[in-house]
Amino acid sequence: MGVTRWAAVSALALAAAVGAMGAQAQASDLTIGALLESTGPLSELGPTAEKAITIAVKVAGQAAKDAGLSSNVTLAAADSQGDPQAALSAARTLVDKGASCIVGPTTTPEAIAVLNGITMQRKITLWPNATSTRLRTVNDDHTIYRTVPADDLQAKALVVAIEKHIGKGKTVALAYRNEPYGEAMAKSFTQNWEAEGGKVTGNIAFDPQQAAFDSEAGQLVDGNPDAFVVIDYPETYAKFGAALARTGKFDSKKLFVPDAMSFANVPENIPAESIEGAYGVAAGSPQGTGAMNLFNKLWDEAGGVANSSLTANTFDAGILCFLASVQAKSTEPGAIRDKVRSVTQEGAPQFTIENLKDAVAAAASGKPIDYVGVSGAFRFQDNGDPSSSLYDVFQYQGGKRVTIEQVDVK
């Protein structure tokens, strides 16, 4: 498995306070690990995540340098392949490279394998983009934090989107991947939709490894439901979507999908007739803020892949690891873990990436701070999940993802 190391000329406050006492900062190098879906069923999301965490390392380094502190920050990245065993192997490689925290992976089975296999033992904070509520039930010794909301909130966002664009009390046909992400999302969506007076039909659990989906597609369109919800990954939906189109009864403008199906441009292997006009939801970020405007500027300046969902969340995870290390005055994983809440403390002085230099100085002095991320403020619950989230409601128009509105759910 290839490992990519991204070096940034950067600086990190990891020692004594900057202030009246005039204490000297002690140089210490920090390595941030990243588990990327470079290959596998979610490979569409890998390039944007890689770009987001790379930008985070560079921004953190520049802020520390501007604050007058010196050290090196290195990003070590590895391909988790969408597979639990491959993810664990990749995580071990990152730890061997000295990673003090790890951003990623994207699926729940991967995250659980990494947690049980290495990160909980080493007290390494894990910042997965996996959204299944199953992660709330594992024993993680307070090492899992998520800058993305869990699927119970996403299910509520789906309900809001369908009610607005299809109507309340309608019949929705549901199909989902038979694994933790699909199961948890389907269960939560069904509960929320029925609580609003709607009806769910189908409830089709499919094996993502099966060769064809014509039977499941036929069941989904049976009875001409008012809307469809398909909880899937891009790789599988290329086949499922083709099967839906072959039924002759599928209207993609009545389709709603979750965050795993959010990408800047529709992949070429997904038939247009299976997704054009479809709606979806994914964790969003406040628009028009100074932090978002700066993030967009940095993204454009970096070149490469177009921006998409969860990039701000991935970026923020890297910045939080950095600031927690600054406040801990250490790169020791357990010390970083114990300072995450001290750099997101409600009521403390607030900082964003616009004044990250000042956040570094305050954190290095041992003072609690409240980092307000590009994706918003973080109020972590006891289980490490954010307590609320802003969601984008998007639509695929001309093969591109277009955000049409945002909804706030709790």
C-alpha positions in Angstrom: 0.0 0.0 0.0 1.5 3.3 -1.0 2.0 6.0 1.5 2.2 9.6 0.5 3.9 12.1 2.7 3.1 15.7 2.3 5.6 18.1 3.9 4.7 21.7 4.7 7.2 24.3 5.7 5.3 24.9 8.9 5.5 25.7 12.5 3.9 24.4 15.6 3.6 25.7 19.1 4.1 22.7 21.4 5.9 24.2 24.4 5.7 26.8 27.0 3.6 29.9 26.8 4.0 32.9 24.6 3.5 36.0 26.8 4.7 38.0 29.7 6.7 35.2 31.2 8.7 35.1 27.9 9.1 31.3 28.1 10.8 29.7 25.1 8.8 27.4 22.8 10.3 24.0 22.4 10.4 22.7 18.9 8.7 19.4 18.3 7.5 17.8 15.1 3.9 16.8 14.5 2.7 14.2 12.0 -1.0 14.2 11.0 -2.1 10.9 9.5 -4.8 10.6 6.9 -6.7 7.5 5.8 -8.0 8.3 2.3 -10.4 6.4 0.1 -8.0 6.6 -2.9 -9.3 3.3 -4.3 -12.4 1.1 -3.5 -16.1 1.8 -3.4 -15.7 5.5 -2.3 -12.8 6.4 -4.4 -14.8 9.4 -5.8 -14.3 11.0 -2.4 -10.6 10.4 -2.0 -9.0 13.2 -4.0 -11.1 16.0 -2.4 -10.3 14.6 1.1 -6.6 14.5 0.3 -6.7 18.1 -0.9 -8.6 19.3 2.1 -6.2 17.8 4.7 -3.2 19.0 2.7 -4.5 22.5 2.8 -5.1 22.2 6.5 -1.5 21.3 7.2 -0.2 24.2 5.2 -2.6 26.7 6.8 -1.7 25.4 10.3 2.0 25.6 9.6 1.8 29.2 8.3 -0.3 30.3 11.3 2.3 28.8 13.7 5.1 30.5 11.8 3.3 33.8 11.9 3.0 33.3 15.7 6.8 33.0 16.0 6.9 29.3 16.8 8.9 26.8 14.9 8.6 23.1 14.2 7.6 20.9 11.4 4.2 19.5 10.5 4.0 16.6 8.2 1.0 14.9 6.6 1.4 11.1 6.1 -1.4 9.7 3.9 -2.4 6.1 3.1 -5.1 4.4 1.0 -7.7 2.7 3.2 -9.3 1.1 0.1 -12.8 1.0 1.7 -11.8 -2.2 3.4 -11.5 -2.8 7.2 -8.3 -4.9 7.0 -6.7 -2.6 4.4 -7.6 0.4 6.6 -6.0 -1.2 9.7 -2.8 -2.0 7.7 -2.7 1.6 6.4 -3.3 3.0 9.9 -0.4 1.0 11.3 1.8 2.4 8.5 0.8 5.9 9.6 1.5 5.2 13.2 4.9 3.8 12.2 5.5 7.1 10.5 4.8 8.9 13.8 1.2 10.0 13.3 -0.2 11.6 16.5 -3.8 11.8 15.2 -5.6 10.3 12.1 -8.2 12.0 9.9 -10.5 9.4 8.2 -11.5 6.9 7.2 -14.9 7.2 5.5 -16.7 4.0 6.3 -17.8 2.6 9.7 -16.3 -0.9 9.4 -13.0 0.7 8.5 -13.2 3.1 11.5 -14.0 0.2 13.9 -11.2 -1.9 12.6 -8.7 0.9 13.1 -10.1 1.8 16.5 -9.9 -1.7 17.9 -6.7 -2.6 16.1 -4.5 0.3 17.0 -5.8 3.8 17.8 -7.6 3.2 21.1 -4.5 1.3 22.4 -2.3 4.2 21.5 -4.8 6.9 22.6 -4.7 8.3 19.0 -7.6 10.5 18.2 -9.5 9.3 15.1 -11.5 11.7 13.1 -13.6 9.6 10.7 -15.9 10.8 8.0 -18.0 7.7 8.7 -21.4 8.8 9.8 -23.1 5.6 11.1 -24.6 5.9 14.6 -23.0 2.5 15.3 -19.8 4.4 16.2 -21.6 5.8 19.2 -21.9 2.3 20.7 -18.3 1.3 20.6 -15.9 1.6 23.4 -13.4 4.2 22.2 -11.9 5.6 25.4 -12.8 9.1 24.1 -10.6 8.8 21.1 -13.2 9.2 18.3 -14.3 12.7 17.4 -16.4 13.6 14.3 -16.6 16.9 12.6 -19.3 15.4 10.5 -22.8 14.7 12.0 -24.1 11.2 12.5 -26.8 9.6 10.4 -29.7 10.3 12.7 -29.3 14.0 11.8 -28.8 13.2 8.2 -32.0 11.2 8.1 -33.9 14.2 9.5 -32.4 16.3 6.7 -33.6 13.8 4.1 -37.1 14.1 5.6 -37.0 17.9 5.4 -35.8 17.7 1.8 -38.4 15.2 0.6 -41.2 17.1 2.3 -40.2 20.3 0.6 -39.7 18.9 -2.9 -42.3 16.1 -2.9 -44.6 16.8 0.0 -45.6 15.5 3.4 -47.3 12.2 4.1 -46.2 10.7 0.8 -45.1 7.2 0.0 -41.4 6.7 -0.3 -39.7 3.5 -1.7 -36.5 2.7 0.1 -33.4 0.6 -0.8 -30.2 0.4 1.1 -26.8 -1.3 1.3 -26.9 -4.2 3.8 -24.1 -2.9 6.0 -23.8 -0.5 8.9 -24.1 2.8 7.0 -27.1 1.6 5.0 -28.9 -0.1 7.9 -28.6 2.7 10.4 -29.6 5.4 7.8 -32.6 3.3 6.6 -33.8 2.7 10.1 -33.5 6.3 11.2 -35.1 7.6 8.0 -38.0 5.2 8.3 -38.7 6.2 11.9 -38.6 9.9 11.1 -40.6 9.7 7.9 -43.4 7.6 9.5 -43.4 10.0 12.5 -44.3 12.7 10.0 -47.2 10.7 8.7 -45.5 9.3 5.6 -45.3 5.7 4.4 -42.2 3.7 3.5 -42.4 0.8 1.1 -39.8 -1.7 -0.1 -37.3 -1.5 2.6 -35.0 -3.4 0.3 -31.7 -4.4 1.8 -29.2 -5.4 -1.0 -25.8 -7.0 -1.0 -23.4 -4.4 -2.5 -21.2 -7.3 -3.8 -24.0 -8.8 -6.0 -23.5 -8.8 -9.7 -26.9 -7.4 -10.8 -29.8 -5.4 -9.2 -32.7 -5.9 -11.6 -34.8 -7.7 -9.1 -34.3 -4.9 -6.4 -34.9 -2.2 -9.0 -38.2 -3.8 -10.0 -39.3 -4.0 -6.4 -38.3 -0.3 -5.8 -40.5 1.1 -8.6 -43.4 -1.2 -8.0 -46.6 0.7 -7.2 -45.3 4.0 -8.5 -44.2 5.6 -5.2 -44.1 9.3 -4.8 -40.3 9.3 -4.2 -37.3 7.0 -3.9 -34.5 6.9 -1.4 -31.5 4.9 -2.3 -28.7 4.6 0.3 -25.7 3.6 -1.6 -22.1 4.3 -2.7 -21.1 5.5 -6.2 -19.4 2.3 -7.3 -22.5 0.2 -6.6 -25.0 2.8 -7.8 -23.5 2.7 -11.3 -25.0 -0.8 -11.5 -28.1 -0.2 -9.4 -28.9 3.0 -11.3 -28.6 1.3 -14.6 -31.0 -1.4 -13.4 -33.5 1.3 -12.3 -33.3 3.0 -15.7 -34.0 -0.3 -17.4 -37.3 -0.7 -15.6 -38.8 2.1 -17.7 -40.7 3.2 -14.6 -38.0 5.2 -12.8 -38.0 9.0 -12.6 -34.6 10.3 -11.3 -36.2 13.6 -10.4 -38.0 11.7 -7.6 -34.8 10.2 -6.2 -33.1 11.3 -2.9 -29.6 10.2 -1.9 -27.4 10.6 1.2 -23.9 12.1 1.5 -22.0 9.1 0.2 -23.6 9.9 -3.2 -22.5 13.5 -3.1 -19.8 14.4 -5.6 -18.9 17.6 -7.6 -19.5 15.9 -10.9 -21.4 12.7 -11.7 -19.0 9.8 -12.4 -19.1 8.7 -16.0 -20.1 5.2 -15.1 -23.4 6.3 -13.6 -26.1 6.6 -16.2 -27.5 10.1 -16.5 -31.1 8.9 -16.6 -30.6 7.3 -13.2 -29.4 10.5 -11.4 -30.1 13.7 -13.4 -32.4 15.9 -11.4 -32.0 13.8 -8.2 -31.8 15.5 -4.8 -29.5 14.7 -1.9 -28.3 15.9 1.4 -24.8 16.2 2.9 -23.3 18.1 5.8 -22.9 21.7 4.9 -21.0 24.8 6.0 -22.3 28.3 6.7 -22.1 30.3 3.5 -20.8 33.8 3.2 -18.6 33.8 6.3 -15.1 35.1 6.3 -13.8 31.6 7.1 -15.7 30.0 4.2 -14.6 32.7 1.8 -11.0 32.2 2.8 -11.3 28.4 2.5 -12.8 28.7 -1.0 -9.9 31.0 -1.9 -7.3 28.6 -0.6 -9.0 25.7 -2.5 -9.0 27.6 -5.8 -5.4 28.6 -5.4 -4.4 25.0 -4.8 -5.8 23.9 -8.1 -6.7 20.3 -8.9 -10.1 18.7 -8.1 -13.3 20.7 -7.7 -14.7 21.3 -4.2 -17.4 18.9 -2.9 -19.0 17.7 0.3 -17.2 17.2 3.6 -14.1 19.0 2.5 -14.5 21.7 5.2 -15.2 19.1 7.8 -12.0 17.2 6.8 -10.0 20.5 6.9 -11.4 21.4 10.3 -10.4 18.0 11.7 -6.8 18.6 10.8 -6.8 22.1 12.3 -8.4 20.8 15.6 -5.6 18.1 15.9 -3.0 20.8 15.3 -4.5 23.2 17.9 -5.0 20.5 20.5 -1.3 19.6 20.1 -0.4 23.3 20.5 -2.3 23.5 23.7 -1.0 20.2 25.0 2.6 21.4 24.3 3.1 17.9 23.1 2.8 15.5 20.1 2.0 12.6 22.4 -1.4 11.2 21.2 -3.0 11.0 24.7 -2.1 14.6 25.4 -3.7 15.7 22.2 -6.8 13.7 22.9 -7.2 15.4 26.3 -7.1 18.9 24.8 -9.7 18.6 22.0 -12.4 20.0 24.1 -10.2 22.8 25.4 -9.8 24.2 21.9 -13.6 24.0 21.2 -14.7 25.4 24.6 -18.0 27.3 24.5 -17.6 30.7 26.0 -13.8 30.9 25.4 -12.4 33.5 23.0 -13.4 32.5 19.4 -11.0 32.1 16.5 -11.3 31.0 12.9 -8.8 30.4 10.1 -8.9 34.1 9.5 -7.0 34.7 12.7 -5.4 31.3 13.3 -2.1 32.9 14.3 -3.8 34.4 17.3 -5.4 31.1 18.1 -2.0 29.5 18.1 -0.6 32.1 20.5 -3.6 31.7 22.9 -3.5 27.9 22.8 0.2 27.9 23.4 -0.3 30.0 26.5 -2.6 27.3 27.9 -5.8 29.3 27.6 -9.0 27.6 26.5 -10.1 28.7 23.0 -13.1 28.1 20.8 -12.1 27.3 17.3 -15.1 28.0 15.0 -14.4 25.9 11.9 -15.2 26.5 8.3 -18.0 24.0 8.8 -19.2 25.8 11.9 -18.8 25.8 15.7 -18.1 22.4 17.4 -20.1 21.4 20.5 -19.0 17.8 21.0 -21.3 15.5 22.9 -19.9 13.0 25.3 -19.6 10.5 22.5 -17.5 12.9 20.4 -20.3 13.7 17.9 -21.4 17.3 17.1 -24.8 18.1 18.6 -26.3 19.8 15.5 -25.5 20.3 11.9 -26.2 22.5 8.9 -27.0 20.4 5.8 -26.8 21.2 2.1 -29.7 20.1 0.0 -28.4 19.6 -3.5 -29.6 18.6 -6.9 -27.7 17.1 -9.9 -28.2 19.5 -12.8 -26.4 18.9 -16.0 -24.2 16.3 -14.3 -23.0 18.7 -11.6 -23.9 19.0 -8.0 -25.7 22.3 -7.2 -26.6 23.3 -3.7 -30.1 24.7 -3.8 -30.7 25.4 0.0 -29.6 24.6 3.5 -31.4 23.1 6.5 -30.4 23.2 10.1 -31.2 20.0 12.1 -30.7 19.0 15.7 
